[in-house]
């Protein structure tokens, strides 16, 4: 590293000197601060062999502020084709620059601001002036990352988040694309995401659901909450009513209550635990005894059960025993070897295993209470209590 020691000569401009006093005074530019504090700074400058020069000879800023317009042009060119109303500017300077500036500011008591902060502010003002867009330090639509070593800019595009509820009308559709790829690629995620992609011109999308139903289970009633994340969208002002109507035309799923939201909603819905009601159609090998079956159902209503991680998911979930409460279990109809029950259960209850017992891993089960093996013919989620 050059300067600041021995007989070596080092040069800084008034701007970089003024930045060392950035927290003193208000309404001044750093160049103005440099002029004001120049005379009182001479002892420190002389002691450390530091000369005051024009910006184009400055060892720290290297005249980068004279090229702000060039960086603004880069930002505008790179963001061409992207719709945005807010932005943020960030920057990365070569390590030698930030190291040398840290030493310089140490001479003056570390009461200044960094070159990065000043650059981000100045280029941000210039972009705002040129584009009419506003700076947003919390959740900008676009972040411009300026590389001051290679004089480049990279864009970080904030994802578009769309909240809603979905109903799944057909069995055999997984919630997300990575499950059951043999279903011609059709999933709740793809049906919603493809429509959003068409309108937002995003590069990819992900569905974040408030839980998930099995691929062979329908989602009915008030629907399941979800957030569709559209990555790198070129358009942000999209018509959610039109998107809703296009999705619902498929018939396989229906969405409603679409609104724009934020990443925080993803965390909120994924962390929610809601009781649910299910309608389950149950079959047996032989005709069911109506009285005996009704008594078995009644004994489970309001009862705590213990469920070991089901065999069907044991390869991807921890092997635990969970206590769950069956809030209510009601027999709706029974005929021959088929019965229909409505079950309201605590969040996290495995309903299929509640019926068939999962080889003793769910205790008690309806099969245990009835005294004969029972199977689930079909299962629907009919209400989520939220």
C-alpha positions as CSV (number, residue, x, y, z in Angstrom):
1,X,0.0,0.0,0.0
2,X,1.3,3.4,-0.9
3,X,1.7,6.5,1.4
4,X,1.0,7.5,4.9
5,X,4.4,6.5,6.2
6,X,8.1,7.5,6.2
7,X,9.2,9.7,3.3
8,X,6.6,8.4,0.9
9,X,4.4,11.1,-0.6
10,X,0.6,10.6,-0.7
11,X,-2.0,12.8,-2.3
12,X,-5.7,13.4,-1.5
13,X,-8.3,15.8,-2.8
14,X,-10.5,18.3,-0.9
15,X,-13.4,15.9,-1.3
16,X,-11.6,13.0,0.4
17,X,-10.4,15.4,3.1
18,X,-13.9,16.7,3.6
19,X,-15.3,13.2,3.9
20,X,-13.1,12.7,7.0
21,X,-15.2,15.5,8.6
22,X,-18.5,14.3,7.2
23,X,-20.3,14.2,10.6
24,X,-19.4,17.9,11.3
25,X,-21.9,20.4,10.0
26,X,-25.0,20.0,7.9
27,X,-26.0,21.0,4.4
28,X,-22.4,21.0,3.1
29,X,-20.8,18.9,0.4
30,X,-17.6,17.1,1.2
31,X,-15.7,19.4,-1.1
32,X,-17.0,22.4,0.9
33,X,-16.0,20.6,4.1
34,X,-12.5,20.0,2.8
35,X,-12.1,23.7,2.1
36,X,-13.4,24.7,5.5
37,X,-11.2,22.3,7.4
38,X,-8.1,22.6,5.2
39,X,-6.1,25.0,7.4
40,X,-6.7,23.1,10.6
41,X,-5.8,19.9,8.9
42,X,-2.3,21.0,7.8
43,X,-0.5,19.7,10.9
44,X,-1.9,16.2,10.4
45,X,-1.3,16.3,6.6
46,X,2.3,17.5,7.0
47,X,3.1,14.9,9.7
48,X,1.9,12.1,7.4
49,X,3.4,13.4,4.1
50,X,-0.1,14.0,2.6
51,X,-0.5,16.6,-0.2
52,X,-3.7,18.2,-1.3
53,X,-4.3,17.8,-5.1
54,X,-7.0,17.9,-7.7
55,X,-9.4,14.9,-7.8
56,X,-7.8,13.5,-10.9
57,X,-4.5,13.0,-9.0
58,X,-6.2,11.8,-5.7
59,X,-4.8,8.5,-4.4
60,X,-8.1,7.5,-2.9
61,X,-11.1,8.6,-5.0
62,X,-9.1,8.6,-8.2
63,X,-11.6,11.1,-9.8
64,X,-14.4,8.5,-9.6
65,X,-16.9,11.3,-8.8
66,X,-16.2,13.0,-12.1
67,X,-17.6,9.8,-13.7
68,X,-20.9,9.7,-11.9
69,X,-22.7,10.4,-15.1
70,X,-21.0,7.5,-16.8
71,X,-22.2,5.2,-14.0
72,X,-25.7,6.6,-14.3
73,X,-25.7,5.8,-18.0
74,X,-24.5,2.3,-17.3
75,X,-27.4,1.9,-14.8
76,X,-30.0,3.2,-17.2
77,X,-28.8,1.1,-20.0
78,X,-28.7,-2.1,-17.9
79,X,-32.1,-1.5,-16.5
80,X,-33.7,-0.7,-19.8
81,X,-36.7,-3.0,-20.3
82,X,-37.4,-3.3,-16.5
83,X,-40.3,-1.6,-15.0
84,X,-39.5,-0.2,-11.6
85,X,-40.4,2.8,-9.4
86,X,-37.8,2.5,-6.6
87,X,-34.1,1.6,-6.5
88,X,-31.0,1.5,-4.4
89,X,-27.4,2.1,-5.3
90,X,-24.6,0.0,-3.8
91,X,-20.9,-0.2,-4.6
92,X,-17.7,-2.1,-4.2
93,X,-14.4,-0.4,-4.2
94,X,-11.0,-2.0,-4.6
95,X,-9.6,-3.2,-1.2
96,X,-6.6,-0.9,-1.5
97,X,-8.9,2.1,-1.7
98,X,-10.9,1.2,1.4
99,X,-7.8,0.3,3.3
100,X,-6.1,3.6,2.5
101,X,-9.2,5.6,3.3
102,X,-9.5,3.8,6.7
103,X,-6.0,4.8,7.6
104,X,-6.6,8.4,6.5
105,X,-9.8,8.7,8.5
106,X,-8.1,7.3,11.5
107,X,-5.8,10.3,11.5
108,X,-8.8,12.5,11.9
109,X,-10.5,10.5,14.6
110,X,-12.8,8.3,12.5
111,X,-15.6,10.9,12.4
112,X,-16.2,10.8,8.7
113,X,-18.1,8.7,6.2
114,X,-16.8,6.1,3.8
115,X,-16.2,6.7,0.1
116,X,-18.8,4.0,-0.6
117,X,-21.5,5.9,1.3
118,X,-20.7,9.1,-0.6
119,X,-20.6,7.4,-3.9
120,X,-23.9,5.6,-3.3
121,X,-25.5,8.8,-2.3
122,X,-24.2,10.9,-5.2
123,X,-25.0,8.3,-7.9
124,X,-28.4,7.7,-6.3
125,X,-29.2,11.3,-6.6
126,X,-28.1,11.4,-10.2
127,X,-30.2,8.3,-11.1
128,X,-33.2,9.8,-9.4
129,X,-32.8,13.1,-11.2
130,X,-32.5,11.3,-14.6
131,X,-35.2,8.8,-14.2
132,X,-37.7,10.3,-11.7
133,X,-37.4,7.1,-9.7
134,X,-37.2,7.1,-5.8
135,X,-34.5,5.7,-3.6
136,X,-35.8,3.0,-1.3
137,X,-33.4,1.6,1.3
138,X,-35.8,-1.1,2.6
139,X,-37.3,-2.9,-0.3
140,X,-36.2,-1.4,-3.7
141,X,-37.5,-2.8,-7.0
142,X,-34.0,-2.7,-8.4
143,X,-30.6,-2.5,-6.7
144,X,-27.7,-1.3,-8.8
145,X,-24.4,-2.9,-7.7
146,X,-21.5,-0.7,-9.0
147,X,-18.1,-2.3,-9.3
148,X,-15.5,0.5,-9.0
149,X,-12.6,-1.7,-9.9
150,X,-13.9,-2.8,-13.3
151,X,-16.4,0.0,-13.9
152,X,-19.3,-2.3,-14.2
153,X,-22.9,-2.4,-12.9
154,X,-25.0,-5.5,-12.1
155,X,-28.7,-5.5,-11.3
156,X,-30.5,-7.2,-8.5
157,X,-34.2,-7.4,-9.3
158,X,-36.5,-7.8,-6.3
159,X,-38.9,-10.7,-6.8
160,X,-42.6,-10.0,-7.3
161,X,-44.7,-11.6,-4.5
162,X,-48.4,-12.5,-5.1
163,X,-50.5,-13.8,-2.3
164,X,-53.7,-15.7,-2.7
165,X,-55.8,-18.9,-1.9
166,X,-56.0,-21.8,-4.3
167,X,-58.6,-24.6,-4.6
168,X,-57.5,-27.9,-6.3
169,X,-60.4,-29.5,-8.0
170,X,-58.7,-32.5,-9.5
171,X,-56.7,-35.3,-7.9
172,X,-53.3,-36.2,-9.2
173,X,-51.9,-32.7,-9.2
174,X,-48.9,-32.1,-7.0
175,X,-48.4,-28.7,-5.4
176,X,-44.9,-28.0,-6.7
177,X,-43.0,-28.9,-9.9
178,X,-40.3,-31.1,-8.3
179,X,-42.7,-33.7,-7.0
180,X,-44.2,-36.5,-9.2
181,X,-42.7,-35.4,-12.5
182,X,-44.6,-38.1,-14.3
183,X,-47.7,-36.0,-14.3
184,X,-46.8,-34.3,-17.6
185,X,-45.2,-31.5,-15.5
186,X,-48.6,-30.2,-14.4
187,X,-48.7,-28.8,-10.8
188,X,-50.4,-26.1,-8.9
189,X,-47.2,-24.2,-9.0
190,X,-46.9,-24.5,-12.8
191,X,-50.5,-23.6,-13.5
192,X,-50.3,-20.4,-11.5
193,X,-46.7,-19.6,-12.3
194,X,-47.0,-19.9,-16.1
195,X,-49.7,-17.3,-16.2
196,X,-47.8,-15.0,-13.9
197,X,-44.7,-15.5,-16.0
198,X,-46.6,-14.5,-19.2
199,X,-47.7,-11.2,-17.7
200,X,-44.6,-10.3,-15.6
201,X,-41.9,-11.6,-18.0
202,X,-40.1,-13.1,-15.0
203,X,-37.3,-15.7,-15.5
204,X,-38.6,-18.2,-12.9
205,X,-41.1,-18.7,-10.2
206,X,-41.7,-20.6,-7.0
207,X,-44.9,-21.4,-5.1
208,X,-44.7,-21.1,-1.3
209,X,-47.6,-22.8,0.3
210,X,-49.1,-22.8,3.8
211,X,-48.5,-26.5,4.0
212,X,-49.4,-28.9,1.2
213,X,-51.9,-31.6,0.5
214,X,-50.9,-35.0,-0.9
215,X,-51.0,-35.3,-4.7
216,X,-54.2,-37.5,-4.5
217,X,-56.0,-35.1,-2.2
218,X,-58.3,-32.3,-3.3
219,X,-58.1,-28.9,-1.7
220,X,-61.6,-27.5,-1.3
221,X,-63.5,-25.1,0.9
222,X,-61.8,-21.8,1.6
223,X,-58.6,-22.9,-0.1
224,X,-54.9,-23.0,0.9
225,X,-52.9,-19.8,1.3
226,X,-49.9,-19.4,-1.0
227,X,-47.4,-16.8,-2.2
228,X,-46.2,-17.0,-5.8
229,X,-42.7,-15.6,-6.1
230,X,-41.8,-14.3,-9.6
231,X,-38.1,-13.9,-10.0
232,X,-36.5,-11.1,-12.1
233,X,-39.8,-9.7,-13.4
234,X,-39.5,-7.1,-16.2
235,X,-43.1,-5.9,-15.6
236,X,-44.4,-5.2,-12.1
237,X,-47.8,-3.4,-12.8
238,X,-49.7,-6.5,-13.8
239,X,-53.5,-7.0,-13.6
240,X,-54.2,-9.6,-10.9
241,X,-57.9,-9.9,-11.9
242,X,-56.9,-10.9,-15.4
243,X,-54.3,-13.3,-14.0
244,X,-56.9,-14.9,-11.7
245,X,-59.4,-15.3,-14.6
246,X,-56.8,-17.0,-16.8
247,X,-55.7,-19.4,-14.1
248,X,-59.3,-20.3,-13.3
249,X,-60.1,-21.1,-16.9
250,X,-58.0,-24.3,-16.6
251,X,-60.6,-25.8,-14.3
252,X,-58.0,-27.9,-12.4
253,X,-57.4,-25.2,-9.9
254,X,-59.1,-21.9,-8.9
255,X,-57.4,-19.0,-7.2
256,X,-58.9,-16.0,-5.4
257,X,-58.0,-13.0,-3.2
258,X,-54.8,-12.2,-5.2
259,X,-52.9,-9.3,-3.8
260,X,-49.3,-8.0,-4.1
261,X,-47.3,-8.8,-0.9
262,X,-43.7,-9.2,0.3
263,X,-41.3,-11.9,1.4
264,X,-42.4,-11.5,5.0
265,X,-45.7,-13.0,4.0
266,X,-43.9,-16.2,2.9
267,X,-42.4,-16.6,6.4
268,X,-45.8,-15.9,8.0
269,X,-47.9,-18.4,6.0
270,X,-45.2,-21.2,6.1
271,X,-45.0,-20.8,9.9
272,X,-48.8,-21.0,10.4
273,X,-50.4,-24.0,12.0
274,X,-54.1,-24.2,11.4
275,X,-56.7,-26.9,12.3
276,X,-58.3,-28.5,9.2
277,X,-61.5,-30.4,8.4
278,X,-61.4,-33.3,6.0
279,X,-64.0,-35.4,4.2
280,X,-62.7,-39.0,3.9
281,X,-64.3,-41.9,2.1
282,X,-63.4,-45.2,3.7
283,X,-63.7,-48.7,2.4
284,X,-63.4,-52.2,3.8
285,X,-63.2,-55.7,2.3
286,X,-66.6,-56.6,3.7
287,X,-69.8,-54.8,4.4
288,X,-69.5,-52.4,7.3
289,X,-71.6,-52.8,10.5
290,X,-73.3,-49.4,10.8
291,X,-73.7,-49.5,14.6
292,X,-70.2,-50.8,15.3
293,X,-68.7,-48.3,12.8
294,X,-70.5,-45.4,14.3
295,X,-69.3,-46.3,17.8
296,X,-65.7,-46.5,16.6
297,X,-66.0,-43.1,15.0
298,X,-67.5,-41.7,18.2
299,X,-64.7,-43.0,20.4
300,X,-62.1,-41.1,18.3
301,X,-63.9,-37.8,18.4
302,X,-62.1,-35.5,20.9
303,X,-59.4,-38.1,21.5
304,X,-55.6,-37.7,21.5
305,X,-53.8,-40.1,19.2
306,X,-50.1,-40.8,18.8
307,X,-48.6,-40.9,15.4
308,X,-45.1,-42.1,14.5
309,X,-43.8,-40.7,11.3
310,X,-45.7,-42.5,8.5
311,X,-43.9,-45.1,6.5
312,X,-44.7,-43.3,3.3
313,X,-42.7,-40.2,4.3
314,X,-40.2,-41.8,6.7
315,X,-37.3,-41.5,4.2
316,X,-37.5,-37.7,4.2
317,X,-38.8,-36.8,7.7
318,X,-37.4,-37.4,11.2
319,X,-38.7,-40.5,12.9
320,X,-40.7,-39.0,15.7
321,X,-43.9,-39.8,17.7
322,X,-46.3,-36.9,17.7
323,X,-49.4,-36.4,19.8
324,X,-52.4,-35.0,17.9
325,X,-55.9,-34.3,18.9
326,X,-58.9,-35.3,16.9
327,X,-61.2,-32.4,17.6
328,X,-64.3,-34.0,16.1
329,X,-65.1,-37.0,13.9
330,X,-68.6,-37.4,12.5
331,X,-70.1,-40.2,10.4
332,X,-71.9,-38.6,7.4
333,X,-73.1,-41.8,5.6
334,X,-72.5,-45.5,5.4
335,X,-73.6,-48.0,2.8
336,X,-72.3,-51.5,2.1
337,X,-68.5,-51.5,2.5
338,X,-68.1,-47.7,2.2
339,X,-68.5,-44.9,4.7
340,X,-67.9,-41.1,4.6
341,X,-66.7,-39.2,7.6
342,X,-65.8,-35.6,8.3
343,X,-62.8,-35.1,10.6
344,X,-61.6,-31.9,12.2
345,X,-58.1,-32.4,13.5
346,X,-55.2,-30.5,15.0
347,X,-52.6,-29.2,12.6
348,X,-50.1,-31.8,11.5
349,X,-52.4,-34.8,11.8
350,X,-51.9,-37.6,9.3
351,X,-55.5,-38.4,8.3
352,X,-54.8,-41.4,6.1
353,X,-52.9,-43.0,8.9
354,X,-55.7,-42.1,11.4
355,X,-57.9,-44.4,9.3
356,X,-55.7,-47.4,8.4
357,X,-53.3,-47.3,11.3
358,X,-50.0,-47.5,9.3
359,X,-49.1,-50.9,10.6
360,X,-49.6,-49.8,14.2
361,X,-47.6,-46.6,13.9
362,X,-50.8,-44.5,14.6
363,X,-52.4,-45.4,17.8
364,X,-55.3,-45.6,18.2
365,X,-56.7,-45.6,14.6
366,X,-60.2,-46.1,13.2
367,X,-59.2,-49.5,12.1
368,X,-58.2,-50.4,15.7
369,X,-61.4,-49.0,17.1
370,X,-63.6,-50.8,14.5
371,X,-61.6,-54.0,14.8
372,X,-61.1,-54.6,11.1
373,X,-58.8,-53.2,8.4
374,X,-60.0,-50.0,6.7
375,X,-58.7,-48.1,3.8
376,X,-58.9,-44.5,2.5
377,X,-60.6,-44.4,-0.9
378,X,-60.5,-40.6,-1.2
379,X,-59.6,-37.6,0.9
380,X,-60.5,-33.9,0.6
381,X,-59.5,-30.9,2.7
382,X,-62.8,-29.1,3.1
383,X,-61.8,-26.2,5.4
384,X,-58.8,-24.5,7.0
385,X,-59.5,-22.6,10.2
386,X,-57.4,-19.4,10.0
